[in-house]
Every structure is written in C-alpha cells, then in structure tokens.
Amino acid sequence: MSTVDQTHDPALKSWVAGADGHPDFPIQNLPLGIFSPDRGHARPGVAIGDLILDLSGVAALLPETVAHTLTGNTLNALMALPSADRVALRRRLSELLSQEPCRDFVEPMLHPVENCVLHLPAAIGDYTDFYVGIHHAANVGALFRPDNPLLPNYKYVPIGYHGRASSVRPSGVPVVRPSGQRKAPDQDAPSFGPSSRLDYELELGIWIGPGNELGRPIPISQAGEHIAGYCLLNDWSARDIQAWEYQPLGPFLAKNFHTTISPWVVTAEALAPFRTAQPPRVESDPTPLPYLLDATDQMSGAYRLELEVRLSSAAMRERGMAPHLLSRGSATAMYWTMVQIVTHHASNGCNLQPGDLIGTGTISGADEGSFGSLLEISRGGKEPAVLPTGETRLFLEDGDEVTLSAVARAENYVPIGFGPCSAVILPAP
C-alpha cells in the first residue's frame, strides 16, 4: 500500500517555471509517460508543469534499479518493477526538480509539451473492461429491464469483459464513426451502416505493474502491489450496434473500434494522499465473498477524484466557445475497489502482465448531473442535452469533441490532475 511521504508535502516547490500551482502536474504529481520531442524518437518522460523531463537524459542521476528500464519506448519494464523501485524513482525525481543545485544538469533535459508528441505509455498486451459503476449499471438496466435493473450477480461478482488492446489510442487521436449491424424495434431485419447512437463512457484505467504467473491467483492483500498507476479511459460505444449484438455474449464490435486514454500514468504513489474509505454498502446488500474482502482495502481503497465530461461541437469551436460541461461526479461511485477488480481478474489463475490495461466501467453518480454517458443523460435517446449554441444531442455527432478530466483533491494536500482524455468524432468512411 503506497504511503504519504515528503514528495507529497504541500510546501514543496519546484524550480521549474509554471510547475507550482499547475492544475494537473505540480511537483507533487510526477506522472510517467512516453513522448517524442521535436524530431526525436519516443522515450520515457515525466510531466512537470507544461514541460516534460526526458528520463533517459537524466538516467545517470536515477537509482540504478530503475535507470536500465528507461532506455526503450515503453514503460513496460518500469511497470514490472516492485513498487519500492517506483517509490525510489519518485523520490529522486522530486529532489531533482525541487533542489536548485540540480537545475544546471536537469533543465536542458526539459521539453515544452507543445513541441512533443505523446504516445501510449505501454505496449498493451491485454485490455479488460469492467462494469463497477453501480449507478450506471442501474440506469442502463432500467432502460431495458425496468422491473429488474441489476441482475442477481452484480453485487456478488465484479462484472467484466475482454476488450481489444489493438484499438486503444492516446488522447488526441480522432475516432472514426463505426459501422455495423443495427436493428430498430420496428424493423423486421437488421441493416448495416454507420452508428447513429455513438456514445462516450467516463472511466478510469488501471495500469498493471508486476504480473502473476499463470495459475497463481493474486490475494487481495497483495493486489495493490500489482497496480502501477491510473489514467482516464473513454470506452467509446455504439449503442445501436451494441443493442443488437450483445446478447448472449456481451459487447463486441460496438466497443472494440476505439478506446481513448489519457497518456500520463498517474502513479499509485502519487495518489496516496487521496485515498479514502470505500462507501459502505446498503444493509440489504451481500457482504463480498472472502476472497474479495480486505479490511485495509475497505478503509482506504477508494479515491477522492472529481471527474468531469465536457463536449465541444464543431459549431462551438468555430465560435470560440468553451466546451460545455455535461457531467461532474466522483470516483467513489464505484461499487468495487481497484484492488477488488485486480483480485477478481486473477482469481481463476489468469496471468496479468506489466502494461496490461483494465477499465473500471462507466462511473456515474446518483444524480442527473453526474451521469457518465449520453445514454443516461438522454434517457436512452429520448431527452436531448442542449448545448450553448442551441444544438441538441441525444448521441454524438460528427465533429463533436469529448474531453474527460479528473482532479484528485484532499484537505491539506496539493491537488493533482490526470491531463486531458479527448478525441474528435470523424465521419464513417
């Protein structure tokens, strides 16, 4: 379990211009990623303010146990290390970016983010998407099963499905509207064509650190050691394709065409001050089975994260208008913790590997202003959201840009963010 230390000190300042008070990347954050500087190759970096520190360029100043992992173009080797090595890296980076004597050597290794390209932080071997947002599950269930929104297994087992790792892309890569089979209730047979009910899903992503051997489950008391960090995740969904294909086996082409993630890995260590108790279940809910229940996880397995979704239409951008806030909610609306998700994934002996990505599923709150998808906001396509231009949206239109954001806040600590997770919708080919 990551702990609070000197790197979280709210009094800590950086000599990097613009880092102190940065909305996402003050020195208390230090998220990791892969970037290419202008006319350069991809390499590991750390975000500090509006700059990126080239970790390969300062490798000689870093702990020996970590330095050898910073020569490639992914973070997989770094993610595979024990959490103690990530802690050592974080503490050394905090020193280098706060102590003035380090400035002369470190400053030349900083690159303005606007001159860089951000890549996927890891080679993703596998991607799994869960369904742990109970309010989202209840809202969507009510649209299709008004008398029985949640199926009997929901409160016993973290529900998930295997997604498509090859179509995960970093923030900024456009989403091409998918085509597929869809069948309206009044149609006798399905047709094939572009989705007319394209939607976003507000999620968090879990980056797996050290893996486990095939056939060796991960005990819940150790699952936290297998989490390297977190990101924002948008599991784009074609609701019309999904409604036709998902029975009996679940989502397929409705979701595997594109998944957008924020490119920075906000480490588990950075989020230590923002841990909080998992909200208690209602009295009538079942207690999790023993393999999913850990007292420490229940006391500190949730996170104080404020989540937002904003939409900008093409017309809004032409007029120079700010993106429109669609929803604002909290990550504490998850019914299962991150540790429970990882534990369950490996409970049958499935081998997780460094750089694997796990989505939490859509995170919605209990009230209308905190819904994590247009499917919920529009009541299944019946009540449109109204944009500042007077445009309305039941589902996403070509040219729309959706941006997810998250900020961790706790009293007496500096807030840290995840950076944007955004993409523009392009027409179907």
C-alpha positions in Angstrom: 0.0 0.0 0.0 1.5 3.3 -1.1 2.1 5.8 1.7 2.3 9.6 2.1 5.9 10.9 2.3 8.0 14.0 1.6 7.1 14.0 -2.1 3.5 14.9 -1.2 4.5 17.9 1.1 2.2 20.8 0.1 5.0 23.2 0.9 7.3 21.5 -1.7 8.2 23.9 -4.6 9.8 23.3 -7.9 12.4 25.4 -9.7 10.6 24.6 -13.0 8.7 27.7 -14.1 5.0 27.2 -14.0 5.0 23.9 -12.1 3.9 25.4 -8.7 0.1 25.7 -8.8 -0.2 23.8 -12.1 -3.8 22.4 -12.4 -2.6 18.9 -13.3 1.2 18.5 -13.0 2.7 20.2 -9.9 5.8 18.6 -8.4 3.5 16.5 -6.1 2.3 14.5 -9.1 5.1 13.5 -11.4 3.2 11.2 -13.8 5.1 9.0 -16.2 4.6 8.7 -19.9 6.2 8.1 -23.3 6.9 11.1 -25.6 8.8 12.2 -28.7 10.5 15.6 -28.6 10.6 17.6 -31.8 12.4 15.5 -34.4 13.2 12.8 -31.8 12.4 9.2 -31.0 9.9 8.0 -28.4 11.3 7.8 -24.8 10.2 7.8 -21.2 9.4 11.1 -19.6 7.7 12.7 -16.6 5.3 15.7 -16.7 6.2 18.7 -14.6 4.1 21.8 -15.3 3.9 22.4 -19.0 7.2 20.6 -19.6 8.4 17.0 -20.0 11.6 15.8 -18.4 13.5 13.3 -20.6 14.2 10.5 -18.2 16.8 8.8 -20.4 18.7 12.1 -20.3 19.0 12.1 -16.6 19.3 8.3 -16.1 22.7 8.7 -14.6 21.2 10.6 -11.7 18.5 8.0 -11.1 18.5 4.8 -8.9 20.4 2.0 -10.6 17.5 -0.4 -10.2 15.3 1.9 -12.3 17.7 3.5 -14.8 18.1 0.4 -17.0 14.3 0.4 -17.7 14.4 3.9 -19.2 16.2 3.1 -22.5 13.2 1.9 -24.5 10.0 3.4 -26.0 7.5 1.9 -23.5 7.1 1.8 -19.7 6.6 -1.9 -19.5 10.0 -2.7 -18.0 9.5 0.1 -15.4 6.0 -1.2 -14.6 7.3 -4.7 -14.0 9.5 -3.4 -11.1 8.3 -3.7 -7.5 6.6 -0.7 -6.0 9.6 0.1 -3.9 11.6 0.9 -7.0 8.9 3.3 -8.2 9.0 5.0 -4.8 12.7 5.4 -5.1 12.3 6.9 -8.6 9.6 9.3 -7.4 11.7 10.5 -4.5 14.7 11.1 -6.7 12.7 12.9 -9.3 11.2 15.1 -6.6 14.7 16.0 -5.4 16.0 16.8 -8.9 13.0 19.0 -9.7 13.0 20.9 -6.4 16.6 21.4 -5.4 18.3 24.3 -7.1 21.8 22.7 -7.3 20.3 20.1 -9.7 19.0 22.7 -12.1 22.0 23.1 -14.3 22.1 19.5 -15.3 18.4 18.8 -15.4 17.0 21.9 -17.1 18.4 21.1 -20.5 16.5 17.8 -20.5 13.1 19.6 -20.2 10.9 19.9 -23.3 7.8 22.1 -23.8 4.9 19.8 -24.1 3.5 21.7 -27.1 6.7 20.6 -29.0 6.2 16.9 -28.2 4.1 14.0 -29.3 2.6 11.9 -26.5 2.3 8.1 -27.1 0.7 5.2 -25.4 2.7 4.7 -22.2 3.0 0.9 -22.6 2.7 -1.9 -25.1 -0.7 -3.1 -24.0 -0.8 -6.9 -24.1 -4.4 -7.2 -22.9 -7.3 -4.8 -22.2 -10.2 -5.7 -19.9 -13.2 -3.5 -19.2 -15.3 -3.9 -16.0 -18.7 -2.6 -15.0 -18.3 -1.4 -11.5 -20.2 1.9 -11.6 -23.4 0.8 -9.9 -25.4 3.9 -10.7 -24.6 3.5 -14.4 -25.4 -0.2 -14.3 -28.8 0.6 -12.6 -29.6 3.4 -15.0 -28.8 1.4 -18.1 -30.5 -1.7 -16.7 -33.7 0.3 -16.0 -33.8 1.3 -19.7 -34.0 -2.3 -20.8 -35.3 -4.1 -17.6 -37.4 -1.5 -15.7 -38.6 -4.1 -13.1 -35.1 -5.7 -12.6 -32.3 -3.2 -13.4 -29.5 -5.1 -11.7 -29.0 -8.7 -12.5 -28.7 -11.0 -9.4 -24.9 -11.5 -9.8 -24.0 -7.8 -9.9 -23.5 -7.4 -6.1 -21.6 -10.6 -5.8 -19.1 -10.5 -8.7 -17.2 -7.7 -10.4 -18.6 -7.9 -14.0 -16.1 -7.6 -16.8 -15.4 -8.5 -20.4 -12.3 -8.7 -22.6 -11.8 -5.7 -24.9 -9.5 -5.0 -27.8 -6.0 -3.8 -26.9 -5.0 -3.0 -30.5 -7.5 -0.2 -30.8 -6.5 1.7 -27.6 -5.2 5.2 -28.6 -3.8 8.2 -26.6 -5.7 11.4 -26.2 -6.0 13.5 -29.3 -6.3 10.7 -31.9 -9.7 11.1 -33.7 -12.4 8.5 -33.5 -13.8 7.3 -36.8 -17.6 6.6 -36.5 -18.0 2.8 -36.7 -20.4 1.0 -38.9 -22.2 -2.2 -38.0 -25.4 -4.1 -37.9 -28.2 -2.4 -36.0 -31.9 -3.3 -35.8 -34.5 -0.8 -34.6 -37.5 -2.3 -32.7 -39.8 -1.5 -35.6 -37.6 -3.2 -38.2 -38.1 -6.8 -39.3 -34.4 -7.3 -40.1 -31.1 -5.6 -39.3 -29.3 -3.2 -41.7 -25.6 -2.3 -41.9 -24.4 1.3 -41.8 -22.8 4.0 -39.6 -23.8 4.1 -36.0 -26.4 6.8 -35.2 -26.1 6.3 -31.4 -22.4 6.8 -30.8 -21.7 7.4 -27.1 -18.8 8.0 -24.7 -18.1 6.3 -21.4 -16.4 8.0 -18.5 -14.0 5.5 -16.9 -10.7 5.2 -15.1 -8.0 2.9 -16.3 -5.8 0.7 -14.2 -2.2 0.0 -15.4 -0.9 -3.3 -14.2 2.6 -3.4 -12.7 4.2 -6.6 -11.7 2.3 -9.6 -13.1 1.4 -13.0 -11.7 2.2 -16.5 -13.0 -0.4 -18.4 -14.9 -2.4 -20.5 -12.4 -1.4 -18.3 -9.4 -4.2 -16.0 -8.2 -3.4 -12.7 -6.6 -4.6 -12.5 -2.9 -6.5 -9.3 -2.2 -4.0 -8.4 0.5 -1.3 -8.2 -2.3 -3.3 -6.8 -5.2 -2.3 -3.2 -4.6 1.3 -4.2 -5.3 0.3 -5.2 -8.8 -1.1 -1.7 -9.7 1.4 0.7 -11.2 -0.9 3.6 -11.8 -4.0 5.1 -13.3 -5.3 7.0 -16.3 -8.6 8.3 -17.7 -10.4 6.0 -20.2 -13.2 6.6 -22.7 -14.6 3.3 -23.9 -16.5 4.7 -26.9 -19.7 2.8 -27.5 -22.0 2.4 -30.5 -25.3 1.9 -28.6 -27.4 0.8 -31.6 -24.8 -1.9 -32.6 -24.5 -2.9 -29.0 -28.2 -3.4 -28.5 -28.4 -5.8 -31.4 -25.2 -7.8 -30.8 -24.7 -8.0 -27.1 -27.0 -11.0 -26.4 -26.0 -13.6 -25.4 -22.2 -13.0 -25.1 -21.9 -9.2 -24.5 -20.2 -6.3 -26.3 -18.1 -6.9 -29.4 -18.0 -4.6 -32.4 -19.9 -1.9 -30.5 -16.9 -1.2 -28.4 -13.7 -2.6 -30.0 -13.3 0.1 -32.7 -11.6 2.7 -30.4 -10.7 3.3 -26.8 -9.1 6.6 -25.8 -6.9 7.0 -22.7 -5.1 9.9 -21.2 -1.4 9.4 -22.0 0.1 10.0 -18.5 0.3 7.3 -15.9 -0.6 8.9 -12.5 1.2 6.5 -10.2 -0.4 4.8 -7.3 2.2 6.5 -5.1 1.2 10.0 -6.3 -2.4 9.3 -5.3 -1.6 8.1 -1.7 -2.9 11.3 0.0 -6.2 11.0 -1.9 -7.2 7.5 -0.6 -10.5 7.3 1.2 -12.8 4.6 2.6 -14.9 2.6 0.2 -18.5 3.8 0.7 -20.4 1.3 2.8 -22.9 -1.0 1.1 -26.6 -0.7 2.0 -27.6 -3.0 4.7 -29.5 -5.4 2.4 -26.6 -5.9 0.1 -24.5 -9.1 0.4 -21.1 -8.9 2.0 -18.3 -9.6 -0.6 -17.1 -13.2 -0.6 -13.9 -13.7 1.5 -11.5 -13.6 -1.5 -12.8 -10.1 -2.3 -12.9 -8.7 1.2 -9.9 -7.0 2.9 -10.3 -4.6 5.9 -7.5 -2.3 4.8 -8.9 -2.0 1.3 -12.3 -1.1 2.6 -10.8 1.6 4.8 -8.7 3.2 2.1 -9.3 1.5 -1.3 -11.4 4.3 -2.9 -10.0 7.7 -4.2 -11.1 11.3 -3.9 -11.2 12.0 -7.6 -13.5 14.6 -9.2 -14.5 13.5 -12.7 -15.9 15.8 -15.5 -17.1 15.3 -19.0 -17.2 18.2 -21.5 -18.4 18.4 -25.1 -17.5 20.8 -27.8 -19.3 20.8 -31.1 -17.7 21.9 -34.4 -20.0 25.0 -34.3 -18.9 25.8 -30.7 -15.2 25.7 -31.7 -15.8 27.9 -34.8 -17.4 30.5 -32.5 -14.6 30.2 -29.9 -16.9 28.9 -27.2 -15.7 26.9 -24.2 -16.6 23.3 -24.0 -19.9 22.5 -22.4 -20.0 20.7 -19.1 -22.1 17.5 -19.4 -21.5 16.0 -16.1 -19.4 16.1 -12.9 -19.1 13.3 -10.4 -16.9 11.3 -8.1 -14.8 8.1 -8.4 -16.3 7.0 -5.1 -19.4 5.9 -7.0 -17.6 2.7 -7.9 -19.2 -0.4 -6.2 -16.0 -2.4 -6.3 -12.5 -1.0 -5.5 -9.5 -1.1 -7.8 -7.9 -3.8 -5.6 -11.1 -5.9 -5.8 -11.1 -5.6 -9.6 -7.5 -6.8 -9.9 -8.0 -9.6 -7.4 -11.1 -10.9 -9.2 -9.4 -10.7 -12.6 -6.7 -13.0 -11.4 -8.8 -15.2 -9.1 -9.1 -18.0 -11.6 -5.3 -18.0 -12.2 -5.4 -15.6 -15.2 -1.9 -14.2 -15.6 -1.8 -10.4 -15.7 1.3 -8.8 -17.2 3.1 -5.5 -16.9 1.4 -2.9 -19.1 -2.0 -4.6 -19.2 -4.9 -2.1 -19.0 -8.1 -2.5 -17.1 -11.1 -0.2 -17.4 -13.4 0.4 -14.4 -16.5 0.7 -16.5 -18.6 3.8 -16.7 -18.6 5.9 -13.5 -21.9 7.7 -12.9 -23.2 9.3 -9.7 -26.7 9.0 -8.3 -28.0 12.4 -9.6 -28.6 13.5 -13.2 -25.6 15.9 -13.2 -23.2 13.1 -12.6 -24.1 10.6 -15.3 -21.1 9.2 -17.2 -22.7 8.6 -20.7 -25.1 10.2 -23.1 -27.2 7.1 -22.9 -28.1 8.1 -19.4 -28.2 11.8 -19.9 -30.7 11.5 -22.8 -32.7 8.8 -21.1 -32.0 6.3 -23.8 -32.2 8.8 -26.6 -35.5 10.5 -25.5 -34.4 13.7 -23.8 -31.7 15.7 -25.6 -28.9 17.6 -23.9 -28.9 21.2 -25.0 -25.6 22.9 -25.9 -24.9 26.7 -25.6 -25.4 27.1 -29.3 -28.9 25.7 -29.1 -27.7 22.5 -30.7 -29.1 19.3 -29.1 -27.5 15.9 -28.6 -29.2 12.6 -28.0 -25.9 10.9 -29.1 -22.6 12.2 -30.6 -22.5 13.9 -33.9 -19.6 14.1 -36.4 -17.2 16.9 -35.4 -18.0 16.6 -31.7 -15.1 16.6 -29.3 -15.5 14.9 -25.9 -13.0 15.6 -23.1 -12.7 13.7 -19.8 -10.8 15.2 -16.9 -10.0 14.2 -13.3 -8.6 16.0 -10.3 -7.6 14.4 -7.0 -8.3 16.7 -4.0 -7.9 16.3 -0.3 -7.6 18.7 2.6 -4.1 19.9 3.3 -2.7 18.5 0.0 -1.9 20.0 -3.4 -4.5 18.8 -5.9 -3.2 16.8 -8.9 -4.7 16.0 -12.3 -4.6 13.4 -15.0 -4.4 15.7 -18.0 -7.0 15.6 -20.8 -8.5 12.5 -22.4 -10.1 13.8 -25.6 -11.0 12.9 -29.1 -13.0 14.3 -32.1 -15.5 12.2 -33.9 -14.9 11.8 -37.7 -17.5 10.6 -40.2 -17.7 6.9 -41.1 -15.6 6.1 -44.2 
